[in-house]
Amino acid sequence: MSTEAVLGFAVAGTFVLYALFGGADFGGGVWDLLASGPRKKEQRALIAHALGPVWEVNHIWLIVGVVLLFAGFPRAFAVLSVALHVPLTLLLLGIVFRGAAFTFRTYDMRGDAVQRQWGLVFSVASVIAPLLLGMCVAAVVSGSIRVEGRVVVSGFFASWLTPFAWVVGALALCLFAFLAAVYLTHEAPTPELREDFRLRALGSGVAVFVAALAVLLFARQGAPRVWQGLLHSPFALALHAGTALASVTAFALLWTRRFRWARVAAATQAGLIVLGWAASQHPYLVVPDVTLSSAAAGPTAQRMLLVALGVGALTVLPSLALLFRVFRPGPAPSAGAEK
Amino acid sequence: MTDLLYARAQMGLSLAFHIVFAAAGVALPVLMVLSDWKARRTGDADYRLLSQKLAKGTAILFAVGAVSGTVLSFELGLLWPEFMGQYGEVIGLPFSLEGVAFFTEAIFLGIYLYGRERVSPGLHLFSGVMVAVSGAASAFFVTLVNTFMNNPSGFTATPGGVTDVEPLVAMFSPGWQYQTAHVLLSCYQASAFAMAGIHAFVLLRHPGAAFHRKALSVALPLACVTALLQPLVGDLSAKHVAREQPVKLAAMEGHFETERGAPLRLGGLPDVETGQVPWGVEIPKGLSILAFADPDAEVKGLKEFPRDEWPPVAKVHLAFQVMVGTGSLMALLALVTLALRWRRKAWPDGRWLTWAWLLSGPLGVVALEAGWLVTEWGRQPWIVRGFMRTADAVTPVPHLAAPFWTFTVVYLFLGATVVFLMVRQVAGTLPGRHGGQGGGDAHVH
């Protein structure tokens, strides 16, 4: 495999991880917003408890992806920064408000009105950010970002404000909500809470299915090349078959309340969706004018980047393993302990 | 204002905001681990509370630093796509390593903050040390990128773009040792002075409050040592600038004419039209001595360089004066404090000195911001000195006033909130208020 293919794979990999971890994180915000029923408070407490130790880490996958992109494929980064200036700026605002609100809420627990408002900021930002993320992805695959030389000629709005972009945004939102709900079933300390999130998982699972179907329908018009890729490359077909299998499995496991394994199946499903996206646009970084090889950095820079990636893996992976070992689902959080 | 100016203002604002939190993210973990370690050794509840308070402060400041840092990593492209499109691969290596360091920092911060009851004491302290080490590493790597922008190396520029990239050479561009040392020290110095200032404030109102005296005893050593080391490192850094970036040095000093035995100018406001520095105080031969260690050395003046390559002289000079002035004040205070400590064998707590520490609390941050402005304004009009002008790097996206004002409002709001939260934190420790266990834990489930 060429170094640029390895780097491309690494970029796709960080996006998979961001979708899984950051995605579950955003989804937590969605369920915070939609908390309801007699256990409203407990639901929110569970979300805060489950996210607390890891949310900071979850979002670093995005930074890793961005850095890999500009170091490994600088020209693609430049094009995307121009073409998607507006949604990326809005996404950033979402990320800023979400992160700040979550921290302020956690570290300034007084149960007063201010804190409830931070909760609202946190959850609203959690809904808007995935939508924008999906819209950016849609713009990249749809072929509506056009580049001549190094200049973006397709404007700053047209590429991401399409019907196709909206449904991809909706898919991202549903997927993240689904991931979070499945994740929380296993974290929940009581059977009642587990049941709350099981129902939410099943509901959002259906929503994922509907949104995915809509994406498929809109792709024919909105992203013809992806439509081709989706249906005509055997590799992509295998990926989609895997995705379908994973989602059916996840559903069955949820239905039969085998939450630990449902979590694995749901993560597999989400990961395969992101990989399917990456595979369907291969070898383009920005369809149809920027390819992996046309945007790639020089060979020495690529090799050094792979070395850095190795150093990073050796440092980060054991530390991450430690973090997740320390924070295995443990003793129950009780809503009453909240001050 | 032009779009270029808005872009620069937005980048400047984001950095000015981020840099304070980044500095705290580097230094507070050190103070936190120190107090934690003292608490373990002495079993003293005050030190334990202090380490918990510092952990909470670290968590809040780190989170704001992390989100503002995320914004910056995007803004590099959103505002300067040409720069990133061409030089992204040249400076990708230090950025990637910074990412690794940042990742490690976040992981161990999670363990430290939430793991107090879940991991062994040894592992807990180790996590704190890892946070401190990786925080320093991340500041180190990101400063290397800035060194590159000032003294680019490790590539060949062609009309079609950049070729023959040598990432390791670019990563360690000339002068990296001075700039990284200067920046790291400034992080510790700014945070230690701020912390000392806060506790001095409480001690003036509640003399003898044990918790705050102990807190001061944690902050003062770091503050004194860094305040005394910084002028030495700063001098090395300035000597390097004199050799490599003579036009920046000339702007820092408001030095228009090339001359031998150049004087050092204190204060004053350079006037680029007349080439004079009214209201300045001149120390004969001072600049030649400081810059080249030779009273008769020739120092190049601004007029030696094309007019369109001058940085904004008045701003650079002013920022430099502020940095040197505040740095000197802090060094002086450190000297006095250490002398008294040496005579009395205890950290001095006289009223005058406590007032001095209170008033010096903000100076570290002021110096940090001023120093950063010196290097950034001083590099203008270049984004990569000698190779790419800032004006050629800016995004073609129009109406940049909109994101600028949006982020301005957001940062003002976030800044005000953080201050409010910090005040609440400190207020919880005031004598007579029950602050101990109520808000002491690093987190509350």
Contacts between the chains, C-beta under 8 A, distances in Angstrom:
chain1	res1	chain2	res2	distance
A	45	B	445	7.4
A	48	B	445	7.9
A	49	B	445	5.6
A	52	B	114	6.0
A	52	B	443	6.3
A	52	B	445	8.0
A	53	B	110	4.4
A	53	B	111	7.6
A	53	B	113	7.4
A	53	B	114	4.2
A	53	B	115	7.7
A	54	B	110	6.3
A	56	B	62	7.5
A	56	B	63	6.7
A	56	B	66	6.2
A	56	B	106	4.5
A	56	B	109	6.9
A	56	B	110	6.3
A	57	B	103	7.2
A	57	B	106	4.9
A	57	B	107	5.5
A	57	B	110	6.0
A	59	B	66	7.3
A	59	B	70	7.0
A	60	B	99	7.4
A	60	B	102	6.4
A	60	B	103	4.9
A	60	B	106	5.7
A	62	B	70	6.9
A	63	B	69	7.6
A	63	B	70	6.0
A	63	B	73	5.5
A	63	B	99	5.8
A	63	B	102	7.0
A	64	B	99	5.3
A	64	B	103	7.1
A	66	B	73	5.2
A	66	B	74	6.6
A	67	B	73	6.8
A	67	B	92	7.1
A	67	B	95	5.0
A	67	B	96	5.4
A	67	B	98	8.0
A	67	B	99	4.9
A	68	B	96	7.3
A	70	B	76	7.1
A	70	B	77	6.4
A	70	B	84	5.2
A	70	B	88	4.0
A	70	B	92	6.6
A	70	B	95	7.5
A	71	B	88	5.8
A	71	B	89	6.0
A	71	B	91	7.8
A	71	B	92	2.3
A	71	B	93	7.1
A	71	B	95	6.2
A	71	B	96	5.8
A	72	B	89	7.4
A	72	B	92	7.0
A	74	B	84	6.0
A	74	B	85	5.2
A	74	B	86	6.8
A	74	B	87	7.5
A	74	B	88	3.2
A	74	B	89	5.1
A	74	B	92	7.7
A	75	B	85	5.2
A	77	B	77	5.3
A	77	B	81	7.7
A	77	B	84	5.6
A	77	B	85	6.8
A	77	B	88	5.9
A	78	B	77	6.4
A	78	B	81	4.0
A	78	B	82	6.8
A	78	B	84	5.6
A	78	B	85	3.0
A	78	B	88	7.6
A	79	B	81	7.7
A	79	B	85	7.7
A	80	B	77	7.2
A	81	B	74	7.6
A	81	B	77	3.2
A	81	B	78	5.1
A	81	B	81	4.6
A	81	B	84	7.0
A	81	B	395	7.0
A	82	B	81	5.2
A	82	B	395	5.9
A	82	B	396	6.4
A	82	B	397	6.3
A	85	B	78	5.6
A	85	B	395	6.6
A	85	B	397	4.5
A	86	B	397	7.9
A	88	B	74	6.0
A	88	B	78	6.2
A	89	B	78	6.4
A	89	B	403	5.3
A	89	B	406	7.9
A	92	B	70	7.1
A	92	B	71	5.1
A	92	B	74	5.6
A	93	B	406	7.0
A	93	B	410	6.8
A	95	B	67	6.2
A	95	B	70	5.8
A	95	B	71	7.7
A	96	B	67	4.7
A	96	B	68	7.3
A	96	B	70	7.6
A	96	B	71	6.2
A	96	B	410	6.4
A	96	B	414	7.5
A	97	B	410	7.8
A	99	B	63	5.8
A	99	B	64	7.9
A	99	B	66	6.6
A	99	B	67	4.0
A	99	B	70	7.8
A	100	B	63	6.8
A	100	B	64	6.1
A	100	B	67	5.9
A	100	B	414	5.7
A	100	B	417	7.4
A	102	B	63	7.7
A	103	B	59	6.7
A	103	B	60	5.9
A	103	B	63	3.7
A	103	B	64	7.3
A	104	B	60	7.4
A	104	B	417	6.3
A	104	B	421	6.5
A	106	B	59	8.0
A	106	B	443	6.3
A	107	B	56	5.7
A	107	B	59	5.8
A	107	B	60	5.3
A	107	B	421	7.0
A	107	B	443	7.2
A	108	B	421	5.4
A	108	B	424	6.6
A	109	B	439	8.0
A	109	B	444	5.0
A	150	B	82	8.0
A	150	B	85	6.5
A	151	B	396	7.5
A	152	B	396	7.5
A	156	B	397	5.9
A	297	B	88	7.3
A	297	B	89	3.3
A	297	B	92	6.9
A	297	B	165	7.1
A	298	B	89	6.2
A	298	B	162	7.9
A	298	B	163	6.7
A	298	B	164	7.5
A	298	B	165	4.7
A	300	B	165	5.6
A	300	B	166	6.3
A	300	B	167	6.6
A	301	B	89	4.0
A	301	B	90	7.1
A	301	B	92	6.2
A	301	B	93	7.7
A	301	B	165	4.7
A	301	B	167	5.4
A	302	B	89	8.0
A	304	B	92	7.7
A	304	B	93	5.1
A	304	B	167	4.1
A	304	B	168	6.9
A	305	B	92	5.8
A	305	B	93	6.9
A	305	B	96	6.2
A	305	B	167	7.8
A	308	B	92	8.0
A	308	B	93	5.8
A	308	B	96	4.0
A	308	B	97	5.7
A	308	B	100	7.1
A	309	B	96	7.2
A	311	B	97	7.1
A	311	B	100	6.3
A	312	B	96	6.9
A	312	B	97	7.8
A	312	B	99	7.0
A	312	B	100	4.1
A	312	B	103	7.2
A	315	B	100	5.5
A	315	B	103	7.7
A	315	B	104	5.6
A	316	B	100	6.3
A	316	B	103	4.9
A	316	B	104	6.3
A	316	B	107	7.2
A	319	B	103	7.8
A	319	B	104	5.7
A	319	B	107	4.4
A	319	B	108	6.7
A	319	B	130	7.8
A	320	B	107	6.0
A	322	B	107	7.5
A	322	B	111	6.9
A	323	B	107	4.9
A	323	B	110	5.7
A	323	B	111	5.9
A	326	B	111	5.7
A	326	B	115	5.4
A	326	B	118	5.6
A	326	B	119	5.8
A	327	B	110	7.6
A	327	B	114	6.9
A	327	B	115	7.9
A	327	B	118	7.5
A	330	B	118	7.3
A	333	B	445	4.6
A	334	B	445	7.7
A	337	B	444	7.1
A	337	B	445	5.4
A	338	B	444	6.8
A	338	B	445	7.2
A	339	B	438	7.6
A	339	B	444	5.9
